[in-house]
């Protein structure tokens, strides 16, 4: 995965994160989108509504960067 420096992360707009209020899970490239999916269930302190919105942002970013998403819902993440 591409590493983001603190400075680069701070320069990202809030809408470039799956969880913008918390500034968690950046979505600015394919590697970060895959990471956001893999770490989705590790984000703590967010509501189901925030997860629904984050999942929509992840799916849009995945489409933009050509990342295949097998899960239909965030509730399926990690349920192999």
PDB file of N, CA, C and O in Angstrom:
ATOM      1  N   UNK A   1       0.836  -1.174   0.000  1.00  0.00           N
ATOM      2  CA  UNK A   1       0.000   0.000   0.000  1.00  0.00           C
ATOM      3  C   UNK A   1       0.881   1.237   0.000  1.00  0.00           C
ATOM      4  O   UNK A   1       1.963   1.250   0.587  1.00  0.00           O
ATOM      5  N   UNK A   2       0.409   2.253  -0.653  1.00  0.00           N
ATOM      6  CA  UNK A   2       1.108   3.518  -0.690  1.00  0.00           C
ATOM      7  C   UNK A   2       0.993   4.196   0.668  1.00  0.00           C
ATOM      8  O   UNK A   2      -0.105   4.358   1.200  1.00  0.00           O
ATOM      9  N   UNK A   3       2.136   4.592   1.225  1.00  0.00           N
ATOM     10  CA  UNK A   3       2.137   5.272   2.515  1.00  0.00           C
ATOM     11  C   UNK A   3       1.834   6.753   2.322  1.00  0.00           C
ATOM     12  O   UNK A   3       2.317   7.380   1.379  1.00  0.00           O
ATOM     13  N   UNK A   4       1.041   7.295   3.214  1.00  0.00           N
ATOM     14  CA  UNK A   4       0.764   8.729   3.222  1.00  0.00           C
ATOM     15  C   UNK A   4       1.499   9.345   4.395  1.00  0.00           C
ATOM     16  O   UNK A   4       1.403   8.863   5.524  1.00  0.00           O
ATOM     17  N   UNK A   5       2.224  10.398   4.127  1.00  0.00           N
ATOM     18  CA  UNK A   5       2.841  11.119   5.233  1.00  0.00           C
ATOM     19  C   UNK A   5       1.737  11.865   5.979  1.00  0.00           C
ATOM     20  O   UNK A   5       0.647  12.065   5.444  1.00  0.00           O
ATOM     21  N   UNK A   6       2.015  12.266   7.185  1.00  0.00           N
ATOM     22  CA  UNK A   6       1.044  13.033   7.964  1.00  0.00           C
ATOM     23  C   UNK A   6       0.667  14.305   7.216  1.00  0.00           C
ATOM     24  O   UNK A   6      -0.500  14.695   7.184  1.00  0.00           O
ATOM     25  N   UNK A   7       1.649  14.939   6.622  1.00  0.00           N
ATOM     26  CA  UNK A   7       1.392  16.174   5.870  1.00  0.00           C
ATOM     27  C   UNK A   7       0.467  15.906   4.683  1.00  0.00           C
ATOM     28  O   UNK A   7      -0.486  16.653   4.459  1.00  0.00           O
ATOM     29  N   UNK A   8       0.746  14.839   3.919  1.00  0.00           N
ATOM     30  CA  UNK A   8      -0.102  14.509   2.765  1.00  0.00           C
ATOM     31  C   UNK A   8      -1.515  14.154   3.208  1.00  0.00           C
ATOM     32  O   UNK A   8      -2.491  14.552   2.572  1.00  0.00           O
ATOM     33  N   UNK A   9      -1.619  13.407   4.296  1.00  0.00           N
ATOM     34  CA  UNK A   9      -2.930  13.016   4.823  1.00  0.00           C
ATOM     35  C   UNK A   9      -3.720  14.250   5.252  1.00  0.00           C
ATOM     36  O   UNK A   9      -4.921  14.345   4.998  1.00  0.00           O
ATOM     37  N   UNK A  10      -3.043  15.188   5.901  1.00  0.00           N
ATOM     38  CA  UNK A  10      -3.707  16.408   6.364  1.00  0.00           C
ATOM     39  C   UNK A  10      -4.184  17.271   5.198  1.00  0.00           C
ATOM     40  O   UNK A  10      -5.130  18.044   5.348  1.00  0.00           O
ATOM     41  N   UNK A  11      -3.539  17.147   4.043  1.00  0.00           N
ATOM     42  CA  UNK A  11      -3.914  17.947   2.882  1.00  0.00           C
ATOM     43  C   UNK A  11      -5.108  17.374   2.115  1.00  0.00           C
ATOM     44  O   UNK A  11      -5.696  18.062   1.281  1.00  0.00           O
ATOM     45  N   UNK A  12      -5.466  16.123   2.394  1.00  0.00           N
ATOM     46  CA  UNK A  12      -6.608  15.521   1.705  1.00  0.00           C
ATOM     47  C   UNK A  12      -7.900  16.183   2.160  1.00  0.00           C
ATOM     48  O   UNK A  12      -8.066  16.504   3.337  1.00  0.00           O
ATOM     49  N   UNK A  13      -8.815  16.382   1.213  1.00  0.00           N
ATOM     50  CA  UNK A  13     -10.145  16.874   1.557  1.00  0.00           C
ATOM     51  C   UNK A  13     -10.880  15.803   2.339  1.00  0.00           C
ATOM     52  O   UNK A  13     -10.603  14.612   2.197  1.00  0.00           O
ATOM     53  N   UNK A  14     -11.820  16.237   3.164  1.00  0.00           N
ATOM     54  CA  UNK A  14     -12.595  15.284   3.963  1.00  0.00           C
ATOM     55  C   UNK A  14     -13.321  14.266   3.095  1.00  0.00           C
ATOM     56  O   UNK A  14     -13.486  13.112   3.491  1.00  0.00           O
ATOM     57  N   UNK A  15     -13.754  14.691   1.914  1.00  0.00           N
ATOM     58  CA  UNK A  15     -14.505  13.780   1.054  1.00  0.00           C
ATOM     59  C   UNK A  15     -13.627  12.709   0.408  1.00  0.00           C
ATOM     60  O   UNK A  15     -14.133  11.860  -0.325  1.00  0.00           O
ATOM     61  N   UNK A  16     -12.331  12.738   0.669  1.00  0.00           N
ATOM     62  CA  UNK A  16     -11.427  11.710   0.154  1.00  0.00           C
ATOM     63  C   UNK A  16     -11.206  10.584   1.164  1.00  0.00           C
ATOM     64  O   UNK A  16     -10.311   9.757   0.991  1.00  0.00           O
ATOM     65  N   UNK A  17     -12.018  10.554   2.210  1.00  0.00           N
ATOM     66  CA  UNK A  17     -11.950   9.513   3.227  1.00  0.00           C
ATOM     67  C   UNK A  17     -13.260   8.741   3.246  1.00  0.00           C
ATOM     68  O   UNK A  17     -14.323   9.309   2.996  1.00  0.00           O
ATOM     69  N   UNK A  18     -13.186   7.453   3.542  1.00  0.00           N
ATOM     70  CA  UNK A  18     -14.408   6.668   3.712  1.00  0.00           C
ATOM     71  C   UNK A  18     -15.209   7.209   4.892  1.00  0.00           C
ATOM     72  O   UNK A  18     -16.435   7.297   4.836  1.00  0.00           O
ATOM     73  N   UNK A  19     -14.503   7.567   5.954  1.00  0.00           N
ATOM     74  CA  UNK A  19     -15.118   8.135   7.158  1.00  0.00           C
ATOM     75  C   UNK A  19     -14.599   9.558   7.320  1.00  0.00           C
ATOM     76  O   UNK A  19     -13.628   9.781   8.042  1.00  0.00           O
ATOM     77  N   UNK A  20     -15.230  10.521   6.659  1.00  0.00           N
ATOM     78  CA  UNK A  20     -14.689  11.885   6.629  1.00  0.00           C
ATOM     79  C   UNK A  20     -14.639  12.588   7.980  1.00  0.00           C
ATOM     80  O   UNK A  20     -13.691  13.323   8.253  1.00  0.00           O
ATOM     81  N   UNK A  21     -15.631  12.378   8.819  1.00  0.00           N
ATOM     82  CA  UNK A  21     -15.645  13.043  10.122  1.00  0.00           C
ATOM     83  C   UNK A  21     -14.441  12.617  10.960  1.00  0.00           C
ATOM     84  O   UNK A  21     -13.840  13.431  11.662  1.00  0.00           O
ATOM     85  N   UNK A  22     -14.103  11.350  10.878  1.00  0.00           N
ATOM     86  CA  UNK A  22     -12.978  10.796  11.634  1.00  0.00           C
ATOM     87  C   UNK A  22     -11.663  10.885  10.854  1.00  0.00           C
ATOM     88  O   UNK A  22     -10.586  10.648  11.402  1.00  0.00           O
ATOM     89  N   UNK A  23     -11.768  11.233   9.560  1.00  0.00           N
ATOM     90  CA  UNK A  23     -10.615  11.262   8.650  1.00  0.00           C
ATOM     91  C   UNK A  23      -9.902   9.906   8.647  1.00  0.00           C
ATOM     92  O   UNK A  23      -8.679   9.821   8.756  1.00  0.00           O
ATOM     93  N   UNK A  24     -10.720   8.843   8.517  1.00  0.00           N
ATOM     94  CA  UNK A  24     -10.181   7.482   8.493  1.00  0.00           C
ATOM     95  C   UNK A  24     -10.434   6.844   7.148  1.00  0.00           C
ATOM     96  O   UNK A  24     -11.459   7.089   6.511  1.00  0.00           O
ATOM     97  N   UNK A  25      -9.508   6.038   6.729  1.00  0.00           N
ATOM     98  CA  UNK A  25      -9.538   5.268   5.496  1.00  0.00           C
ATOM     99  C   UNK A  25      -9.573   6.165   4.254  1.00  0.00           C
ATOM    100  O   UNK A  25     -10.623   6.356   3.641  1.00  0.00           O
ATOM    101  N   UNK A  26      -8.397   6.715   3.892  1.00  0.00           N
ATOM    102  CA  UNK A  26      -8.311   7.533   2.683  1.00  0.00           C
ATOM    103  C   UNK A  26      -8.643   6.701   1.439  1.00  0.00           C
ATOM    104  O   UNK A  26      -8.414   5.492   1.405  1.00  0.00           O
ATOM    105  N   UNK A  27      -9.186   7.371   0.421  1.00  0.00           N
ATOM    106  CA  UNK A  27      -9.637   6.689  -0.800  1.00  0.00           C
ATOM    107  C   UNK A  27      -9.061   7.328  -2.052  1.00  0.00           C
ATOM    108  O   UNK A  27      -9.757   7.422  -3.063  1.00  0.00           O
ATOM    109  N   UNK A  28      -7.804   7.771  -2.012  1.00  0.00           N
ATOM    110  CA  UNK A  28      -7.278   8.530  -3.142  1.00  0.00           C
ATOM    111  C   UNK A  28      -6.573   7.677  -4.197  1.00  0.00           C
ATOM    112  O   UNK A  28      -6.089   8.216  -5.193  1.00  0.00           O
ATOM    113  N   UNK A  29      -6.505   6.365  -4.001  1.00  0.00           N
ATOM    114  CA  UNK A  29      -5.957   5.489  -5.048  1.00  0.00           C
ATOM    115  C   UNK A  29      -6.442   4.055  -4.816  1.00  0.00           C
ATOM    116  O   UNK A  29      -7.046   3.762  -3.784  1.00  0.00           O
ATOM    117  N   UNK A  30      -6.179   3.170  -5.770  1.00  0.00           N
ATOM    118  CA  UNK A  30      -6.686   1.794  -5.697  1.00  0.00           C
ATOM    119  C   UNK A  30      -6.170   1.046  -4.476  1.00  0.00           C
ATOM    120  O   UNK A  30      -6.915   0.293  -3.848  1.00  0.00           O
ATOM    121  N   UNK A  31      -4.921   1.245  -4.140  1.00  0.00           N
ATOM    122  CA  UNK A  31      -4.341   0.576  -2.980  1.00  0.00           C
ATOM    123  C   UNK A  31      -5.063   0.957  -1.697  1.00  0.00           C
ATOM    124  O   UNK A  31      -5.357   0.100  -0.864  1.00  0.00           O
ATOM    125  N   UNK A  32      -5.344   2.234  -1.543  1.00  0.00           N
ATOM    126  CA  UNK A  32      -6.037   2.682  -0.341  1.00  0.00           C
ATOM    127  C   UNK A  32      -7.493   2.224  -0.313  1.00  0.00           C
ATOM    128  O   UNK A  32      -8.041   1.975   0.760  1.00  0.00           O
ATOM    129  N   UNK A  33      -8.117   2.112  -1.469  1.00  0.00           N
ATOM    130  CA  UNK A  33      -9.490   1.593  -1.522  1.00  0.00           C
ATOM    131  C   UNK A  33      -9.511   0.139  -1.047  1.00  0.00           C
ATOM    132  O   UNK A  33     -10.361  -0.244  -0.243  1.00  0.00           O
ATOM    133  N   UNK A  34      -8.576  -0.665  -1.545  1.00  0.00           N
ATOM    134  CA  UNK A  34      -8.504  -2.070  -1.098  1.00  0.00           C
ATOM    135  C   UNK A  34      -8.250  -2.146   0.404  1.00  0.00           C
ATOM    136  O   UNK A  34      -8.827  -2.987   1.093  1.00  0.00           O
ATOM    137  N   UNK A  35      -7.391  -1.274   0.906  1.00  0.00           N
ATOM    138  CA  UNK A  35      -7.095  -1.247   2.331  1.00  0.00           C
ATOM    139  C   UNK A  35      -8.328  -0.821   3.139  1.00  0.00           C
ATOM    140  O   UNK A  35      -8.588  -1.371   4.209  1.00  0.00           O
ATOM    141  N   UNK A  36      -9.076   0.146   2.634  1.00  0.00           N
ATOM    142  CA  UNK A  36     -10.281   0.600   3.333  1.00  0.00           C
ATOM    143  C   UNK A  36     -11.291  -0.531   3.464  1.00  0.00           C
ATOM    144  O   UNK A  36     -11.964  -0.657   4.487  1.00  0.00           O
ATOM    145  N   UNK A  37     -11.392  -1.347   2.432  1.00  0.00           N
ATOM    146  CA  UNK A  37     -12.301  -2.498   2.500  1.00  0.00           C
ATOM    147  C   UNK A  37     -11.790  -3.505   3.525  1.00  0.00           C
ATOM    148  O   UNK A  37     -12.557  -3.994   4.355  1.00  0.00           O
ATOM    149  N   UNK A  38     -10.505  -3.812   3.469  1.00  0.00           N
ATOM    150  CA  UNK A  38      -9.927  -4.802   4.378  1.00  0.00           C
ATOM    151  C   UNK A  38     -10.020  -4.368   5.843  1.00  0.00           C
ATOM    152  O   UNK A  38     -10.186  -5.207   6.728  1.00  0.00           O
ATOM    153  N   UNK A  39      -9.916  -3.079   6.096  1.00  0.00           N
ATOM    154  CA  UNK A  39      -9.901  -2.577   7.473  1.00  0.00           C
ATOM    155  C   UNK A  39     -11.242  -2.011   7.913  1.00  0.00           C
ATOM    156  O   UNK A  39     -11.345  -1.453   9.006  1.00  0.00           O
ATOM    157  N   UNK A  40     -12.252  -2.142   7.096  1.00  0.00           N
ATOM    158  CA  UNK A  40     -13.547  -1.519   7.355  1.00  0.00           C
ATOM    159  C   UNK A  40     -14.071  -1.819   8.756  1.00  0.00           C
ATOM    160  O   UNK A  40     -14.514  -0.910   9.459  1.00  0.00           O
ATOM    161  N   UNK A  41     -14.025  -3.067   9.162  1.00  0.00           N
ATOM    162  CA  UNK A  41     -14.566  -3.460  10.468  1.00  0.00           C
ATOM    163  C   UNK A  41     -13.695  -3.033  11.643  1.00  0.00           C
ATOM    164  O   UNK A  41     -14.107  -3.173  12.795  1.00  0.00           O
ATOM    165  N   UNK A  42     -12.511  -2.520  11.376  1.00  0.00           N
ATOM    166  CA  UNK A  42     -11.625  -2.074  12.448  1.00  0.00           C
ATOM    167  C   UNK A  42     -11.911  -0.638  12.880  1.00  0.00           C
ATOM    168  O   UNK A  42     -11.399  -0.190  13.907  1.00  0.00           O
ATOM    169  N   UNK A  43     -12.718   0.083  12.115  1.00  0.00           N
ATOM    170  CA  UNK A  43     -13.051   1.464  12.466  1.00  0.00           C
ATOM    171  C   UNK A  43     -14.058   1.425  13.611  1.00  0.00           C
ATOM    172  O   UNK A  43     -15.121   0.816  13.491  1.00  0.00           O
ATOM    173  N   UNK A  44     -13.723   2.068  14.705  1.00  0.00           N
ATOM    174  CA  UNK A  44     -14.555   2.065  15.915  1.00  0.00           C
ATOM    175  C   UNK A  44     -15.226   3.416  16.110  1.00  0.00           C
ATOM    176  O   UNK A  44     -14.763   4.435  15.599  1.00  0.00           O
ATOM    177  N   UNK A  45     -16.314   3.407  16.849  1.00  0.00           N
ATOM    178  CA  UNK A  45     -16.973   4.639  17.236  1.00  0.00           C
ATOM    179  C   UNK A  45     -17.782   5.310  16.139  1.00  0.00           C
ATOM    180  O   UNK A  45     -17.969   6.527  16.160  1.00  0.00           O
ATOM    181  N   UNK A  46     -18.270   4.517  15.169  1.00  0.00           N
ATOM    182  CA  UNK A  46     -19.110   5.078  14.112  1.00  0.00           C
ATOM    183  C   UNK A  46     -20.444   4.329  14.090  1.00  0.00           C
ATOM    184  O   UNK A  46     -20.518   3.153  14.446  1.00  0.00           O
ATOM    185  N   UNK A  47     -21.477   5.025  13.673  1.00  0.00           N
ATOM    186  CA  UNK A  47     -22.817   4.439  13.629  1.00  0.00           C
ATOM    187  C   UNK A  47     -23.002   3.605  12.360  1.00  0.00           C
ATOM    188  O   UNK A  47     -22.189   3.663  11.438  1.00  0.00           O
ATOM    189  N   UNK A  48     -24.076   2.839  12.333  1.00  0.00           N
ATOM    190  CA  UNK A  48     -24.401   2.078  11.125  1.00  0.00           C
ATOM    191  C   UNK A  48     -24.675   3.028   9.960  1.00  0.00           C
ATOM    192  O   UNK A  48     -24.336   2.718   8.818  1.00  0.00           O
ATOM    193  N   UNK A  49     -25.283   4.177  10.238  1.00  0.00           N
ATOM    194  CA  UNK A  49     -25.521   5.173   9.192  1.00  0.00           C
ATOM    195  C   UNK A  49     -24.226   5.681   8.605  1.00  0.00           C
ATOM    196  O   UNK A  49     -24.113   5.851   7.391  1.00  0.00           O
ATOM    197  N   UNK A  50     -23.240   5.926   9.463  1.00  0.00           N
ATOM    198  CA  UNK A  50     -21.928   6.371   8.986  1.00  0.00           C
ATOM    199  C   UNK A  50     -21.256   5.259   8.176  1.00  0.00           C
ATOM    200  O   UNK A  50     -20.575   5.532   7.187  1.00  0.00           O
ATOM    201  N   UNK A  51     -21.448   4.019   8.594  1.00  0.00           N
ATOM    202  CA  UNK A  51     -20.894   2.886   7.836  1.00  0.00           C
ATOM    203  C   UNK A  51     -21.566   2.770   6.468  1.00  0.00           C
ATOM    204  O   UNK A  51     -20.900   2.504   5.467  1.00  0.00           O
ATOM    205  N   UNK A  52     -22.887   2.970   6.427  1.00  0.00           N
ATOM    206  CA  UNK A  52     -23.599   2.937   5.138  1.00  0.00           C
ATOM    207  C   UNK A  52     -23.028   3.993   4.195  1.00  0.00           C
ATOM    208  O   UNK A  52     -22.761   3.709   3.027  1.00  0.00           O
ATOM    209  N   UNK A  53     -22.842   5.203   4.699  1.00  0.00           N
ATOM    210  CA  UNK A  53     -22.306   6.303   3.874  1.00  0.00           C
ATOM    211  C   UNK A  53     -20.870   6.007   3.455  1.00  0.00           C
ATOM    212  O   UNK A  53     -20.489   6.262   2.312  1.00  0.00           O
ATOM    213  N   UNK A  54     -20.074   5.471   4.376  1.00  0.00           N
ATOM    214  CA  UNK A  54     -18.680   5.129   4.060  1.00  0.00           C
ATOM    215  C   UNK A  54     -18.630   4.056   2.977  1.00  0.00           C
ATOM    216  O   UNK A  54     -17.798   4.121   2.072  1.00  0.00           O
ATOM    217  N   UNK A  55     -19.516   3.076   3.069  1.00  0.00           N
ATOM    218  CA  UNK A  55     -19.531   1.996   2.081  1.00  0.00           C
ATOM    219  C   UNK A  55     -19.859   2.553   0.692  1.00  0.00           C
ATOM    220  O   UNK A  55     -19.277   2.117  -0.302  1.00  0.00           O
ATOM    221  N   UNK A  56     -20.778   3.506   0.620  1.00  0.00           N
ATOM    222  CA  UNK A  56     -21.097   4.137  -0.668  1.00  0.00           C
ATOM    223  C   UNK A  56     -19.875   4.860  -1.223  1.00  0.00           C
ATOM    224  O   UNK A  56     -19.605   4.787  -2.422  1.00  0.00           O
ATOM    225  N   UNK A  57     -19.135   5.559  -0.361  1.00  0.00           N
ATOM    226  CA  UNK A  57     -17.926   6.252  -0.816  1.00  0.00           C
ATOM    227  C   UNK A  57     -16.873   5.260  -1.287  1.00  0.00           C
ATOM    228  O   UNK A  57     -16.200   5.496  -2.290  1.00  0.00           O
ATOM    229  N   UNK A  58     -16.727   4.151  -0.569  1.00  0.00           N
ATOM    230  CA  UNK A  58     -15.758   3.117  -0.957  1.00  0.00           C
ATOM    231  C   UNK A  58     -16.144   2.521  -2.306  1.00  0.00           C
ATOM    232  O   UNK A  58     -15.290   2.357  -3.177  1.00  0.00           O
ATOM    233  N   UNK A  59     -17.417   2.197  -2.486  1.00  0.00           N
ATOM    234  CA  UNK A  59     -17.860   1.607  -3.760  1.00  0.00           C
ATOM    235  C   UNK A  59     -17.628   2.579  -4.922  1.00  0.00           C
ATOM    236  O   UNK A  59     -17.213   2.159  -6.002  1.00  0.00           O
ATOM    237  N   UNK A  60     -17.889   3.865  -4.712  1.00  0.00           N
ATOM    238  CA  UNK A  60     -17.660   4.858  -5.765  1.00  0.00           C
ATOM    239  C   UNK A  60     -16.172   4.962  -6.091  1.00  0.00           C
ATOM    240  O   UNK A  60     -15.794   5.028  -7.260  1.00  0.00           O
ATOM    241  N   UNK A  61     -15.325   4.977  -5.057  1.00  0.00           N
ATOM    242  CA  UNK A  61     -13.879   5.048  -5.274  1.00  0.00           C
ATOM    243  C   UNK A  61     -13.383   3.772  -5.951  1.00  0.00           C
ATOM    244  O   UNK A  61     -12.506   3.832  -6.814  1.00  0.00           O
ATOM    245  N   UNK A  62     -13.934   2.625  -5.570  1.00  0.00           N
ATOM    246  CA  UNK A  62     -13.534   1.357  -6.193  1.00  0.00           C
ATOM    247  C   UNK A  62     -13.848   1.385  -7.690  1.00  0.00           C
ATOM    248  O   UNK A  62     -13.036   0.951  -8.508  1.00  0.00           O
ATOM    249  N   UNK A  63     -15.010   1.891  -8.038  1.00  0.00           N
ATOM    250  CA  UNK A  63     -15.376   1.997  -9.452  1.00  0.00           C
ATOM    251  C   UNK A  63     -14.413   2.937 -10.182  1.00  0.00           C
ATOM    252  O   UNK A  63     -13.956   2.640 -11.286  1.00  0.00           O
ATOM    253  N   UNK A  64     -14.118   4.054  -9.560  1.00  0.00           N
ATOM    254  CA  UNK A  64     -13.219   5.050 -10.158  1.00  0.00           C
ATOM    255  C   UNK A  64     -11.833   4.470 -10.430  1.00  0.00           C
ATOM    256  O   UNK A  64     -11.241   4.735 -11.476  1.00  0.00           O
ATOM    257  N   UNK A  65     -11.310   3.672  -9.480  1.00  0.00           N
ATOM    258  CA  UNK A  65      -9.951   3.158  -9.594  1.00  0.00           C
ATOM    259  C   UNK A  65      -9.879   1.716 -10.101  1.00  0.00           C
ATOM    260  O   UNK A  65      -8.799   1.127 -10.129  1.00  0.00           O
ATOM    261  N   UNK A  66     -11.016   1.143 -10.502  1.00  0.00           N
ATOM    262  CA  UNK A  66     -11.017  -0.199 -11.073  1.00  0.00           C
ATOM    263  C   UNK A  66     -10.757  -1.304 -10.068  1.00  0.00           C
ATOM    264  O   UNK A  66     -10.137  -2.315 -10.398  1.00  0.00           O
ATOM    265  N   UNK A  67     -11.226  -1.119  -8.845  1.00  0.00           N
ATOM    266  CA  UNK A  67     -11.052  -2.127  -7.796  1.00  0.00           C
ATOM    267  C   UNK A  67     -12.319  -2.975  -7.721  1.00  0.00           C
ATOM    268  O   UNK A  67     -13.422  -2.446  -7.585  1.00  0.00           O
ATOM    269  N   UNK A  68     -12.156  -4.281  -7.811  1.00  0.00           N
ATOM    270  CA  UNK A  68     -13.298  -5.189  -7.726  1.00  0.00           C
ATOM    271  C   UNK A  68     -13.752  -5.324  -6.279  1.00  0.00           C
ATOM    272  O   UNK A  68     -12.941  -5.564  -5.384  1.00  0.00           O
ATOM    273  N   UNK A  69     -15.044  -5.169  -6.061  1.00  0.00           N
ATOM    274  CA  UNK A  69     -15.637  -5.327  -4.726  1.00  0.00           C
ATOM    275  C   UNK A  69     -16.622  -6.484  -4.800  1.00  0.00           C
ATOM    276  O   UNK A  69     -17.611  -6.415  -5.530  1.00  0.00           O
ATOM    277  N   UNK A  70     -16.358  -7.540  -4.050  1.00  0.00           N
ATOM    278  CA  UNK A  70     -17.214  -8.723  -4.082  1.00  0.00           C
ATOM    279  C   UNK A  70     -18.395  -8.610  -3.119  1.00  0.00           C
ATOM    280  O   UNK A  70     -19.446  -9.209  -3.348  1.00  0.00           O
ATOM    281  N   UNK A  71     -18.223  -7.856  -2.062  1.00  0.00           N
ATOM    282  CA  UNK A  71     -19.274  -7.711  -1.061  1.00  0.00           C
ATOM    283  C   UNK A  71     -20.360  -6.765  -1.571  1.00  0.00           C
ATOM    284  O   UNK A  71     -20.055  -5.739  -2.179  1.00  0.00           O
ATOM    285  N   UNK A  72     -21.613  -7.106  -1.327  1.00  0.00           N
ATOM    286  CA  UNK A  72     -22.732  -6.249  -1.716  1.00  0.00           C
ATOM    287  C   UNK A  72     -23.012  -5.197  -0.650  1.00  0.00           C
ATOM    288  O   UNK A  72     -23.575  -4.144  -0.945  1.00  0.00           O
ATOM    289  N   UNK A  73     -22.618  -5.482   0.587  1.00  0.00           N
ATOM    290  CA  UNK A  73     -22.869  -4.605   1.720  1.00  0.00           C
ATOM    291  C   UNK A  73     -21.668  -4.638   2.646  1.00  0.00           C
ATOM    292  O   UNK A  73     -20.905  -5.604   2.653  1.00  0.00           O
ATOM    293  N   UNK A  74     -21.502  -3.579   3.429  1.00  0.00           N
ATOM    294  CA  UNK A  74     -20.397  -3.561   4.402  1.00  0.00           C
ATOM    295  C   UNK A  74     -20.578  -4.664   5.444  1.00  0.00           C
ATOM    296  O   UNK A  74     -19.610  -5.087   6.076  1.00  0.00           O
ATOM    297  N   UNK A  75     -21.794  -5.122   5.621  1.00  0.00           N
ATOM    298  CA  UNK A  75     -22.052  -6.191   6.607  1.00  0.00           C
ATOM    299  C   UNK A  75     -21.428  -7.521   6.183  1.00  0.00           C
ATOM    300  O   UNK A  75     -21.287  -8.427   7.004  1.00  0.00           O
ATOM    301  N   UNK A  76     -21.054  -7.643   4.910  1.00  0.00           N
ATOM    302  CA  UNK A  76     -20.425  -8.857   4.397  1.00  0.00           C
ATOM    303  C   UNK A  76     -18.898  -8.818   4.510  1.00  0.00           C
ATOM    304  O   UNK A  76     -18.244  -9.841   4.305  1.00  0.00           O
ATOM    305  N   UNK A  77     -18.332  -7.681   4.825  1.00  0.00           N
ATOM    306  CA  UNK A  77     -16.876  -7.548   4.902  1.00  0.00           C
ATOM    307  C   UNK A  77     -16.330  -8.443   6.012  1.00  0.00           C
ATOM    308  O   UNK A  77     -16.764  -8.361   7.161  1.00  0.00           O
ATOM    309  N   UNK A  78     -15.390  -9.282   5.661  1.00  0.00           N
ATOM    310  CA  UNK A  78     -14.750 -10.163   6.637  1.00  0.00           C
ATOM    311  C   UNK A  78     -15.545 -11.396   6.977  1.00  0.00           C
ATOM    312  O   UNK A  78     -15.173 -12.131   7.892  1.00  0.00           O
ATOM    313  N   UNK A  79     -16.633 -11.650   6.268  1.00  0.00           N
ATOM    314  CA  UNK A  79     -17.443 -12.839   6.517  1.00  0.00           C
ATOM    315  C   UNK A  79     -17.175 -13.899   5.464  1.00  0.00           C
ATOM    316  O   UNK A  79     -18.068 -14.288   4.710  1.00  0.00           O
ATOM    317  N   UNK A  80     -15.932 -14.358   5.424  1.00  0.00           N
ATOM    318  CA  UNK A  80     -15.557 -15.374   4.416  1.00  0.00           C
ATOM    319  C   UNK A  80     -16.022 -16.741   4.801  1.00  0.00           C
ATOM    320  O   UNK A  80     -15.789 -17.701   4.066  1.00  0.00           O
TER     321      UNK A  80
END
